[in-house]
Amino acid sequence: MTEDHRPDIELLLLAARPRLTVTEVDQIGELIVRHAADLDWGWLIEQAHLNKVLPLVAQNFLDHHLYPTLPDSRLRFRYEQLFRLVADGNSARNDTLLRELAVILRTFEREGISALVRKGAVVIEEAYGGDRRFRSMNDLDLMFEPEDVARAIAVLETLGYARGKATALRRTIAPLSRSEAVYARLKVPTVTLLRPSTDRFVDYLVVDICLNQFLPDSGYDLPAGGFAHRARPISLCGEPALMFTAEEMVIDLAVHLFKEATTLRFIESGKDLCLSKFLDIAQFVKSSPELSWPTLYERCARYRIAEPVYFALHFTDLLYPGVIPAEVLVPLRPENLEYLNQFGAADKHHGTWSHESFLDRMFDRDRATKAPPSRALV
């Protein structure tokens, strides 16, 4: 499959990175000209969207005037319009989410609750230099010390958030059914709260509170909390907050990637493999000179999570060669690497992908059909 789209994949991997160098821009331009007759721009744009890097690719194409070589100049103009709408829409959406995050953090500070910000918002700040154009955000990811979770939920409820699910008309929040609520309590270590939004780019504001970084039955366990040795203070959106230390941040990004890459409900929804997750790791590692690999090894051994972390770093190195130093992977590398092609452990299903390569698997539009359906209720 990848042979049919080799130039498209090469172009996507080159363009899906922030702050392109002069050499990278030249490489992309040469690739577009050399494969003018072969590039499938529809496929490339679809894959960029599915892999949550379309805003980044669009912004790079706009900044460096990298457009398709097409016989009809009107088509080129339409691509430029598309890229501009995507890039500007993503930036506006992020502005809305980060303004809301500022309100939430300010409220927690007033109530004396320490909030740790995970993933999107802090990744934009730390790995993308605070440039909101380059990365898309879906929700606001937070973590609290266990004893603060109930208070944090109560504070969010005073801000209009509620637990439940979006209705079909996407205007209100409906309560979970009894079976859904029981399933969520037993199988989903996240508390999700929603609030309808009037913003044209955001239907719902969503806050996810992480209770454990792994799913039950996954074979791994990393409960929320322990900020005294896992976190450091930062200012985010102009408000005081916490983020993971560099080593814990890599662990968090890596185990989140592993969890979604190997779990049936994420496979079924097509969210299991997203280039954006690998790029987050690559960018954070590049942007974190304070990162101590020996400390990361010690934490992985203490938490017994070397396999999930190796999984994420191994495939990040495959997609973005050279970012993860080769010697870094050696201490984490398990003796048995069969798990790199396996999925479903948290679902009590042990499946193995049949793709010839990881790129075949990553860019397979029909990947979800090659795994059994998920029985998750939420």
KEKE-3310 file (N, C-alpha, C; in steps of 0.2 Angstrom, whole numbers, plus 5000, padded with zeros to 4 digits):
npx = (5004:5009:5019:5012:5009:5021:5029:5019:5019:5032:5032:5023:5028:5040:5034:5026:5031:5037:5043:5051:5067:5078:5084:5075:5063:5068:5069:5056:5050:5057:5053:5039:5040:5047:5038:5027:5017:5013:5010:4997:4986:4974:4973:4985:4981:4969:4976:4984:4974:4968:4979:4980:4988:4986:4983:4996:5004:4997:4999:5013:5014:5008:5016:5028:5025:5022:5014:5003:5010:5001:4991:4981:4979:4969:4965:4976:4975:4963:4968:4977:4967:4960:4971:4973:4961:4960:4972:4969:4957:4961:4970:4961:4952:4961:4964:4952:4951:4962:4960:4949:4955:4964:4954:4950:4962:4964:4953:4955:4967:4963:4955:4964:4969:4980:4983:4989:4994:4992:4998:4990:4989:5001:5011:5010:5016:5028:5035:5032:5036:5026:5018:5003:4998:5002:4998:4984:4971:4960:4954:4955:4967:4969:4977:4976:4981:4976:4967:4962:4953:4939:4936:4940:4932:4920:4923:4924:4911:4904:4908:4900:4902:4898:4896:4893:4887:4888:4873:4863:4860:4870:4869:4866:4870:4868:4864:4875:4869:4864:4871:4882:4888:4892:4901:4910:4915:4922:4931:4936:4949:4947:4939:4927:4921:4910:4905:4893:4897:4897:4905:4911:4920:4921:4911:4909:4916:4928:4934:4946:4950:4963:4965:4972:4986:4986:4975:4963:4967:4977:4989:4998:5001:4999:4996:4987:4995:5007:5015:5025:5038:5036:5032:5033:5032:5024:5020:5006:4996:4996:4993:4996:5002:5005:5017:5022:5039:5053:5057:5046:5036:5040:5037:5023:5018:5022:5017:5003:5002:5005:4995:4983:4987:4986:4973:4957:4945:4951:4957:4946:4940:4949:4959:4970:4983:4992:5000:5003:5005:5017:5025:5024:5031:5044:5046:5046:5057:5067:5066:5070:5083:5086:5082:5084:5091:5095:5088:5075:5076:5077:5064:5056:5059:5056:5042:5039:5037:5044:5042:5030:5035:5047:5040:5034:5045:5053:5045:5044:5057:5058:5049:5054:5069:5084:5081:5078:5092:5102:5108:5100:5089:5093:5095:5081:5076:5066:5069:5061:5052:5040:5028:5027:5020:5008:4991:4977:4978:4973:4959:4957:4960:4971:4979:4987:4995:4995:5002:5015:5025:5028:5024:5015:5005:5002:4997:4986:4971:4960:4963:4956:4946:4953:4954:4945:4929:4926:4921:4918:4908:4909)
npy = (4994:5006:5008:5013:5026:5032:5044:5054:5051:5053:5067:5071:5068:5076:5089:5089:5096:5108:5125:5124:5121:5129:5120:5109:5115:5117:5103:5099:5107:5102:5089:5091:5096:5086:5075:5079:5073:5062:5064:5062:5073:5074:5062:5065:5076:5071:5061:5069:5076:5065:5061:5072:5083:5092:5107:5111:5107:5114:5127:5128:5126:5138:5148:5146:5146:5133:5125:5114:5108:5112:5111:5120:5136:5140:5130:5129:5141:5137:5127:5135:5143:5133:5129:5141:5143:5131:5133:5146:5143:5133:5140:5150:5142:5136:5148:5150:5139:5140:5152:5148:5139:5147:5154:5143:5139:5150:5150:5138:5142:5152:5144:5137:5125:5114:5112:5101:5103:5094:5087:5094:5109:5112:5106:5114:5125:5121:5113:5118:5131:5140:5143:5144:5141:5129:5117:5106:5106:5096:5095:5100:5094:5088:5085:5080:5080:5065:5068:5080:5079:5078:5090:5098:5094:5099:5113:5115:5112:5123:5132:5129:5116:5099:5081:5069:5066:5072:5078:5073:5085:5093:5103:5102:5093:5076:5065:5050:5034:5021:5009:5014:5023:5015:5007:5017:5021:5009:5005:5016:5027:5041:5057:5065:5081:5092:5107:5116:5127:5143:5147:5148:5139:5129:5117:5110:5113:5104:5095:5084:5074:5066:5050:5039:5034:5023:5011:5000:4983:4983:4979:4988:5001:5017:5028:5044:5059:5063:5074:5081:5075:5073:5084:5102:5120:5131:5145:5147:5152:5164:5161:5153:5136:5119:5108:5092:5086:5086:5072:5065:5071:5066:5052:5053:5057:5047:5035:5038:5038:5024:5018:5022:5017:5004:5000:4994:5002:5014:5011:5007:5019:5026:5033:5028:5028:5042:5054:5066:5063:5056:5067:5076:5070:5070:5084:5088:5082:5087:5100:5101:5103:5100:5087:5072:5057:5046:5048:5046:5033:5027:5030:5023:5010:5010:5012:5001:5002:5001:4995:5001:5014:5012:5007:5019:5028:5021:5020:5034:5037:5030:5037:5050:5051:5052:5061:5055:5050:5036:5028:5030:5022:5009:5005:5004:4994:4980:4962:4954:4958:4957:4962:4975:4974:4970:4971:4976:4971:4977:4975:4962:4955:4947:4952:4953:4963:4962:4969:4973:4983:4996:5008:5004:5000:5012:5021:5015:5016:5007:5001:5000:4990:4978:4974:4967:4973:4986:4984:4993:5005:5018)
npz = (5000:5004:4994:4984:4988:4991:4988:4993:5006:5010:5008:5017:5029:5029:5029:5040:5052:5064:5060:5048:5041:5029:5021:5022:5017:5004:5000:5001:4990:4979:4979:4976:4963:4957:4958:4952:4944:4951:4964:4975:4980:4986:4994:5002:5009:5016:5024:5032:5039:5046:5054:5062:5059:5049:5051:5054:5043:5033:5037:5035:5021:5018:5023:5016:5003:4996:4985:4976:4960:4947:4932:4930:4936:4944:4952:4960:4968:4975:4983:4991:4997:5005:5013:5021:5027:5035:5043:5049:5056:5065:5073:5078:5085:5095:5102:5108:5117:5125:5131:5139:5147:5154:5162:5170:5177:5184:5193:5200:5206:5215:5223:5229:5224:5216:5200:5187:5171:5156:5141:5126:5128:5136:5129:5117:5122:5127:5118:5105:5106:5110:5100:5093:5081:5076:5081:5084:5096:5106:5118:5136:5146:5162:5178:5195:5212:5221:5232:5229:5219:5219:5224:5214:5203:5208:5208:5194:5190:5195:5186:5175:5169:5166:5170:5157:5141:5124:5116:5101:5094:5098:5107:5121:5136:5139:5152:5157:5153:5165:5163:5155:5164:5174:5167:5164:5176:5180:5170:5164:5167:5168:5171:5163:5159:5152:5143:5134:5120:5114:5104:5087:5082:5092:5098:5110:5126:5133:5147:5153:5166:5172:5180:5181:5171:5164:5157:5165:5167:5158:5161:5166:5178:5183:5194:5196:5203:5215:5214:5220:5217:5203:5196:5190:5193:5182:5172:5163:5150:5156:5169:5185:5186:5185:5177:5171:5175:5164:5161:5166:5158:5145:5148:5150:5138:5130:5136:5134:5120:5118:5124:5117:5104:5105:5110:5108:5106:5103:5091:5083:5081:5074:5080:5085:5079:5077:5068:5074:5088:5089:5084:5094:5104:5098:5096:5109:5115:5107:5111:5125:5133:5146:5149:5157:5153:5160:5172:5167:5163:5176:5182:5173:5176:5190:5189:5181:5167:5155:5143:5136:5135:5127:5115:5111:5109:5100:5088:5086:5083:5071:5062:5064:5061:5070:5080:5093:5102:5096:5106:5117:5116:5119:5133:5136:5128:5126:5128:5120:5106:5100:5105:5099:5087:5092:5099:5109:5122:5134:5132:5134:5123:5112:5099:5083:5071:5054:5044:5033:5036:5048:5042:5033:5041:5048:5038:5033:5027:5030:5042:5054:5051:5052:5064:5079:5083:5096:5112:5121:5131:5132)
capx = (5000:5014:5022:5007:5009:5028:5030:5015:5021:5038:5031:5019:5033:5044:5030:5023:5036:5036:5049:5055:5074:5079:5085:5068:5059:5070:5067:5049:5049:5060:5048:5033:5041:5049:5033:5021:5012:5012:5007:4989:4985:4968:4976:4989:4977:4965:4980:4986:4969:4967:4984:4980:4994:4984:4985:5003:5006:4994:5003:5020:5013:5007:5022:5034:5022:5022:5008:5004:5011:4995:4991:4976:4981:4963:4966:4982:4972:4959:4972:4979:4961:4959:4976:4972:4955:4962:4976:4966:4952:4964:4972:4955:4950:4966:4963:4946:4952:4967:4957:4945:4960:4966:4949:4950:4967:4963:4949:4959:4972:4959:4952:4969:4969:4985:4981:4994:4991:4995:4997:4990:4991:5008:5015:5011:5020:5035:5038:5031:5038:5020:5015:4996:4996:5005:4996:4977:4969:4953:4951:4959:4969:4972:4978:4976:4982:4969:4963:4959:4949:4932:4935:4941:4926:4915:4924:4922:4903:4902:4910:4895:4904:4894:4898:4888:4889:4885:4867:4864:4860:4876:4868:4865:4873:4864:4868:4876:4865:4867:4877:4888:4891:4895:4907:4915:4918:4926:4935:4939:4952:4947:4933:4926:4916:4908:4901:4892:4901:4894:4911:4909:4925:4921:4905:4909:4922:4929:4940:4947:4954:4966:4965:4978:4989:4985:4969:4963:4968:4982:4995:5002:4997:5003:4990:4989:4997:5015:5018:5031:5044:5035:5030:5037:5028:5025:5015:5003:4991:4996:4991:5001:5000:5010:5017:5027:5046:5055:5057:5039:5033:5041:5034:5016:5017:5024:5012:4997:5003:5005:4988:4978:4989:4985:4967:4952:4941:4954:4958:4940:4938:4954:4963:4976:4990:4991:5007:5004:5008:5024:5028:5024:5037:5050:5047:5047:5064:5072:5066:5071:5090:5086:5080:5090:5089:5096:5082:5069:5077:5075:5057:5053:5061:5052:5035:5038:5034:5049:5039:5026:5039:5051:5036:5033:5051:5055:5042:5045:5063:5057:5046:5058:5075:5089:5078:5080:5098:5102:5110:5095:5084:5096:5093:5074:5074:5065:5072:5055:5049:5034:5023:5027:5015:5002:4986:4971:4979:4968:4953:4958:4960:4978:4979:4994:4994:4998:5005:5023:5029:5024:5021:5009:5000:5000:4994:4981:4964:4956:4966:4951:4942:4957:4954:4938:4925:4927:4915:4918:4902:4910)
capy = (5000:5012:5009:5017:5033:5033:5052:5057:5050:5057:5074:5072:5067:5082:5095:5089:5098:5116:5129:5121:5124:5131:5113:5105:5119:5115:5096:5099:5110:5098:5083:5093:5097:5079:5070:5083:5069:5056:5066:5062:5078:5072:5057:5068:5081:5067:5058:5075:5077:5060:5061:5078:5088:5096:5114:5112:5106:5120:5133:5127:5127:5145:5152:5145:5145:5127:5123:5109:5110:5110:5115:5125:5140:5141:5124:5131:5146:5134:5124:5140:5145:5128:5129:5147:5142:5127:5136:5151:5140:5130:5145:5153:5137:5136:5154:5149:5134:5142:5157:5145:5136:5153:5155:5137:5139:5156:5148:5133:5145:5155:5139:5133:5118:5113:5109:5100:5103:5088:5086:5099:5116:5113:5104:5120:5130:5119:5110:5122:5138:5144:5145:5141:5139:5123:5110:5106:5104:5094:5096:5102:5088:5090:5080:5083:5075:5061:5071:5086:5077:5079:5098:5101:5093:5104:5119:5115:5112:5130:5135:5127:5110:5093:5075:5066:5065:5077:5076:5073:5092:5096:5109:5101:5087:5071:5060:5044:5029:5017:5004:5018:5026:5009:5005:5022:5020:5003:5004:5022:5031:5048:5060:5070:5086:5096:5113:5119:5133:5147:5149:5145:5134:5125:5115:5109:5114:5097:5095:5077:5074:5059:5047:5034:5035:5017:5008:4994:4976:4984:4976:4993:5005:5023:5033:5052:5062:5062:5080:5083:5073:5072:5091:5108:5125:5135:5150:5145:5157:5170:5159:5148:5129:5114:5103:5087:5087:5084:5065:5063:5073:5061:5046:5054:5057:5040:5030:5040:5035:5017:5016:5023:5013:4997:4998:4993:5008:5020:5008:5007:5026:5029:5038:5024:5030:5049:5057:5071:5061:5055:5073:5079:5067:5072:5091:5090:5080:5092:5107:5100:5101:5098:5080:5067:5050:5041:5049:5043:5025:5025:5031:5018:5004:5010:5011:4995:5004:5001:4992:5006:5020:5010:5007:5026:5031:5017:5022:5041:5037:5028:5043:5056:5049:5056:5065:5051:5047:5029:5025:5031:5017:5003:5003:5003:4989:4973:4956:4951:4964:4955:4967:4981:4973:4967:4976:4973:4968:4980:4973:4955:4952:4948:4952:4955:4967:4958:4974:4972:4988:5001:5013:5001:5000:5019:5024:5010:5019:5002:4998:4998:4984:4973:4972:4966:4979:4987:4983:4999:5008:5026)
capz = (5000:5005:4988:4979:4990:4994:4987:4997:5013:5011:5008:5023:5035:5029:5030:5047:5057:5064:5059:5043:5039:5022:5017:5022:5012:4997:4999:4999:4984:4974:4979:4973:4956:4954:4958:4950:4941:4955:4970:4976:4985:4990:4999:5007:5014:5020:5029:5036:5043:5050:5058:5066:5057:5044:5052:5054:5036:5030:5039:5032:5014:5017:5025:5011:4996:4994:4983:4971:4953:4944:4926:4931:4942:4949:4957:4965:4972:4979:4988:4995:5001:5009:5018:5025:5031:5040:5048:5053:5060:5070:5077:5082:5090:5100:5106:5113:5122:5130:5135:5144:5152:5159:5167:5174:5181:5189:5198:5204:5210:5220:5228:5233:5221:5212:5194:5182:5164:5152:5133:5121:5130:5139:5123:5113:5126:5129:5112:5099:5107:5112:5093:5093:5074:5074:5084:5085:5102:5106:5125:5141:5150:5168:5183:5202:5218:5222:5237:5226:5213:5221:5224:5207:5199:5211:5205:5187:5190:5196:5179:5170:5167:5169:5167:5153:5134:5119:5112:5094:5091:5100:5111:5128:5139:5142:5157:5154:5155:5170:5161:5153:5170:5178:5163:5164:5183:5181:5165:5161:5172:5167:5172:5158:5160:5146:5143:5128:5119:5108:5099:5081:5081:5097:5100:5117:5130:5136:5152:5155:5172:5172:5187:5180:5165:5160:5157:5169:5163:5153:5164:5169:5183:5185:5196:5196:5209:5217:5211:5224:5213:5196:5193:5192:5192:5176:5170:5157:5148:5161:5176:5188:5185:5186:5172:5172:5174:5157:5161:5167:5152:5140:5150:5149:5130:5127:5138:5131:5113:5118:5126:5111:5099:5106:5113:5102:5105:5099:5084:5080:5080:5070:5084:5088:5077:5074:5067:5079:5094:5088:5083:5100:5107:5094:5097:5116:5116:5104:5115:5132:5135:5153:5150:5159:5151:5166:5177:5164:5164:5183:5182:5169:5180:5196:5187:5177:5161:5150:5136:5133:5133:5121:5110:5108:5107:5094:5082:5085:5079:5064:5058:5064:5063:5073:5086:5099:5101:5096:5112:5122:5116:5121:5140:5137:5123:5129:5124:5115:5103:5097:5107:5095:5082:5095:5101:5112:5129:5139:5130:5134:5116:5110:5091:5080:5065:5048:5039:5031:5039:5052:5038:5030:5046:5050:5033:5030:5029:5033:5048:5060:5049:5053:5072:5081:5086:5103:5117:5126:5131:5132)
cpx = (5004:5017:5018:5008:5016:5030:5026:5017:5027:5037:5027:5024:5038:5040:5027:5028:5036:5043:5054:5062:5074:5080:5079:5063:5061:5068:5060:5047:5051:5055:5042:5034:5043:5043:5026:5015:5010:5009:4999:4988:4979:4969:4980:4985:4972:4970:4983:4981:4968:4973:4985:4986:4992:4985:4992:5006:5003:4998:5010:5019:5012:5013:5028:5031:5023:5016:5008:5006:5005:4994:4986:4977:4975:4963:4971:4979:4967:4962:4974:4973:4960:4964:4975:4966:4956:4966:4973:4961:4955:4967:4967:4953:4954:4965:4958:4948:4957:4964:4952:4950:4963:4961:4949:4956:4967:4959:4951:4964:4968:4956:4958:4970:4975:4983:4987:4991:4995:4994:4996:4992:4998:5013:5016:5016:5027:5039:5037:5032:5032:5016:5009:4994:4997:5002:4988:4976:4961:4950:4956:4961:4972:4973:4978:4979:4976:4965:4960:4954:4942:4931:4936:4935:4920:4916:4922:4914:4901:4904:4905:4897:4899:4897:4892:4891:4885:4879:4868:4864:4866:4875:4867:4869:4868:4868:4869:4871:4868:4872:4883:4891:4895:4902:4912:4919:4923:4932:4939:4942:4952:4940:4932:4920:4916:4904:4899:4895:4897:4899:4910:4914:4925:4914:4904:4916:4923:4935:4940:4952:4956:4967:4971:4980:4988:4978:4969:4964:4973:4989:5000:4998:5002:4997:4992:4991:5005:5018:5024:5038:5042:5033:5034:5032:5029:5020:5012:4996:4990:4994:4996:4998:5006:5011:5022:5034:5047:5054:5050:5035:5034:5037:5026:5014:5017:5018:5005:4997:5002:4998:4983:4980:4987:4978:4961:4947:4944:4956:4952:4938:4944:4959:4969:4983:4989:4998:5008:5007:5015:5028:5029:5030:5044:5052:5049:5055:5069:5072:5067:5078:5091:5084:5085:5087:5090:5090:5076:5070:5075:5068:5054:5054:5056:5044:5033:5034:5038:5046:5035:5030:5044:5046:5035:5039:5054:5052:5043:5052:5063:5054:5050:5065:5080:5087:5080:5087:5098:5103:5105:5090:5087:5094:5086:5072:5073:5068:5067:5052:5043:5028:5022:5022:5008:4997:4981:4972:4974:4961:4952:4957:4968:4978:4986:4992:4998:5002:5013:5027:5025:5021:5015:5003:4998:4996:4988:4974:4959:4958:4961:4947:4946:4958:4947:4935:4926:4920:4914:4911:4903:4917)
cpy = (5006:5014:5014:5025:5035:5041:5056:5057:5053:5064:5076:5073:5073:5088:5095:5090:5106:5119:5125:5125:5125:5124:5109:5109:5117:5108:5096:5101:5106:5092:5085:5093:5090:5074:5074:5078:5063:5058:5066:5067:5077:5067:5061:5072:5077:5064:5063:5076:5072:5059:5068:5083:5092:5104:5115:5112:5112:5126:5133:5129:5135:5149:5151:5144:5139:5124:5118:5112:5108:5114:5120:5129:5141:5136:5126:5136:5142:5130:5129:5143:5140:5128:5135:5146:5137:5130:5141:5148:5137:5135:5148:5148:5136:5142:5153:5144:5136:5148:5154:5142:5141:5154:5149:5137:5145:5154:5143:5137:5149:5150:5135:5126:5118:5109:5108:5099:5098:5090:5093:5106:5117:5110:5110:5124:5128:5116:5113:5129:5143:5146:5141:5138:5132:5116:5111:5104:5102:5096:5099:5096:5091:5084:5083:5077:5071:5065:5077:5085:5080:5087:5101:5100:5098:5111:5120:5115:5119:5134:5133:5120:5104:5087:5072:5065:5070:5074:5076:5080:5096:5103:5108:5095:5083:5067:5054:5039:5025:5013:5008:5021:5021:5007:5011:5022:5015:5003:5010:5027:5038:5051:5065:5074:5090:5102:5115:5125:5137:5149:5145:5139:5128:5123:5114:5110:5107:5097:5087:5077:5066:5057:5042:5035:5029:5015:5002:4988:4977:4981:4981:4997:5011:5029:5040:5054:5062:5069:5083:5081:5072:5079:5097:5114:5129:5141:5148:5149:5163:5168:5154:5141:5125:5110:5097:5089:5084:5076:5063:5065:5068:5054:5047:5054:5050:5035:5031:5037:5028:5015:5017:5019:5006:4995:4998:4999:5014:5017:5009:5014:5030:5033:5034:5026:5037:5051:5062:5069:5059:5062:5077:5077:5070:5079:5092:5088:5085:5099:5106:5098:5098:5090:5076:5060:5045:5042:5045:5035:5023:5025:5025:5011:5004:5009:5005:4997:5004:5000:4998:5012:5018:5010:5014:5029:5027:5019:5030:5041:5035:5033:5049:5054:5054:5060:5062:5048:5039:5026:5026:5025:5010:5001:5001:4997:4982:4968:4954:4958:4963:4960:4973:4980:4970:4973:4972:4970:4970:4978:4965:4951:4953:4947:4955:4958:4963:4963:4972:4976:4992:5006:5011:5002:5007:5022:5020:5013:5014:4998:4996:4992:4978:4971:4971:4972:4979:4986:4988:5003:5016:5027)
cpz = (5000:4998:4983:4981:4993:4993:4992:5004:5015:5012:5015:5029:5035:5031:5037:5052:5058:5062:5054:5041:5031:5018:5017:5017:5005:4995:4997:4992:4978:4974:4975:4966:4953:4953:4956:4948:4945:4961:4970:4982:4989:4996:5004:5012:5019:5026:5034:5041:5048:5055:5062:5065:5051:5045:5052:5046:5032:5031:5036:5025:5013:5018:5020:5004:4993:4992:4977:4964:4949:4937:4926:4937:4947:4954:4963:4970:4977:4985:4993:5000:5007:5015:5023:5029:5037:5045:5052:5058:5066:5075:5082:5087:5096:5105:5111:5118:5127:5134:5141:5149:5157:5164:5172:5179:5186:5194:5202:5209:5216:5225:5231:5230:5216:5206:5189:5175:5160:5145:5130:5123:5132:5133:5118:5116:5126:5122:5106:5100:5108:5105:5092:5086:5073:5076:5086:5092:5102:5113:5129:5146:5156:5173:5190:5207:5219:5227:5235:5221:5214:5221:5217:5202:5202:5208:5198:5186:5191:5190:5174:5167:5170:5166:5163:5146:5130:5116:5105:5091:5094:5104:5118:5130:5142:5147:5154:5157:5161:5168:5158:5159:5174:5174:5164:5171:5184:5176:5162:5166:5171:5168:5167:5159:5154:5147:5136:5127:5113:5103:5093:5079:5087:5099:5107:5120:5134:5141:5154:5161:5173:5179:5187:5173:5161:5161:5162:5164:5158:5155:5167:5173:5184:5187:5196:5203:5209:5214:5214:5220:5206:5192:5194:5190:5186:5176:5163:5156:5153:5168:5179:5187:5186:5179:5174:5171:5167:5156:5161:5161:5146:5141:5148:5142:5128:5129:5135:5124:5113:5120:5120:5105:5099:5109:5107:5101:5102:5092:5080:5077:5075:5073:5087:5085:5073:5074:5072:5086:5094:5087:5089:5104:5104:5096:5104:5117:5113:5108:5122:5133:5142:5154:5151:5157:5157:5171:5174:5164:5171:5184:5179:5173:5186:5194:5183:5170:5155:5143:5133:5131:5127:5115:5106:5105:5100:5088:5081:5081:5072:5060:5058:5066:5065:5079:5092:5098:5101:5102:5118:5122:5119:5128:5141:5133:5127:5125:5119:5113:5099:5099:5102:5089:5085:5098:5105:5119:5134:5138:5131:5128:5114:5102:5089:5073:5059:5043:5038:5035:5043:5048:5035:5035:5048:5045:5030:5032:5032:5039:5053:5058:5051:5060:5074:5084:5094:5106:5122:5125:5130:5130)
residu = (MET:THR:GLU:ASP:HIS:ARG:PRO:ASP:ILE:GLU:LEU:LEU:LEU:LEU:ALA:ALA:ARG:PRO:ARG:LEU:THR:VAL:THR:GLU:VAL:ASP:GLN:ILE:GLY:GLU:LEU:ILE:VAL:ARG:HIS:ALA:ALA:ASP:LEU:ASP:TRP:GLY:TRP:LEU:ILE:GLU:GLN:ALA:HIS:LEU:ASN:LYS:VAL:LEU:PRO:LEU:VAL:ALA:GLN:ASN:PHE:LEU:ASP:HIS:HIS:LEU:TYR:PRO:THR:LEU:PRO:ASP:SER:ARG:LEU:ARG:PHE:ARG:TYR:GLU:GLN:LEU:PHE:ARG:LEU:VAL:ALA:ASP:GLY:ASN:SER:ALA:ARG:ASN:ASP:THR:LEU:LEU:ARG:GLU:LEU:ALA:VAL:ILE:LEU:ARG:THR:PHE:GLU:ARG:GLU:GLY:ILE:SER:ALA:LEU:VAL:ARG:LYS:GLY:ALA:VAL:VAL:ILE:GLU:GLU:ALA:TYR:GLY:GLY:ASP:ARG:ARG:PHE:ARG:SER:MET:ASN:ASP:LEU:ASP:LEU:MET:PHE:GLU:PRO:GLU:ASP:VAL:ALA:ARG:ALA:ILE:ALA:VAL:LEU:GLU:THR:LEU:GLY:TYR:ALA:ARG:GLY:LYS:ALA:THR:ALA:LEU:ARG:ARG:THR:ILE:ALA:PRO:LEU:SER:ARG:SER:GLU:ALA:VAL:TYR:ALA:ARG:LEU:LYS:VAL:PRO:THR:VAL:THR:LEU:LEU:ARG:PRO:SER:THR:ASP:ARG:PHE:VAL:ASP:TYR:LEU:VAL:VAL:ASP:ILE:CYS:LEU:ASN:GLN:PHE:LEU:PRO:ASP:SER:GLY:TYR:ASP:LEU:PRO:ALA:GLY:GLY:PHE:ALA:HIS:ARG:ALA:ARG:PRO:ILE:SER:LEU:CYS:GLY:GLU:PRO:ALA:LEU:MET:PHE:THR:ALA:GLU:GLU:MET:VAL:ILE:ASP:LEU:ALA:VAL:HIS:LEU:PHE:LYS:GLU:ALA:THR:THR:LEU:ARG:PHE:ILE:GLU:SER:GLY:LYS:ASP:LEU:CYS:LEU:SER:LYS:PHE:LEU:ASP:ILE:ALA:GLN:PHE:VAL:LYS:SER:SER:PRO:GLU:LEU:SER:TRP:PRO:THR:LEU:TYR:GLU:ARG:CYS:ALA:ARG:TYR:ARG:ILE:ALA:GLU:PRO:VAL:TYR:PHE:ALA:LEU:HIS:PHE:THR:ASP:LEU:LEU:TYR:PRO:GLY:VAL:ILE:PRO:ALA:GLU:VAL:LEU:VAL:PRO:LEU:ARG:PRO:GLU:ASN:LEU:GLU:TYR:LEU:ASN:GLN:PHE:GLY:ALA:ALA:ASP:LYS:HIS:HIS:GLY:THR:TRP:SER:HIS:GLU:SER:PHE:LEU:ASP:ARG:MET:PHE:ASP:ARG:ASP:ARG:ALA:THR:LYS:ALA:PRO:PRO:SER:ARG:ALA:LEU:VAL)
# end
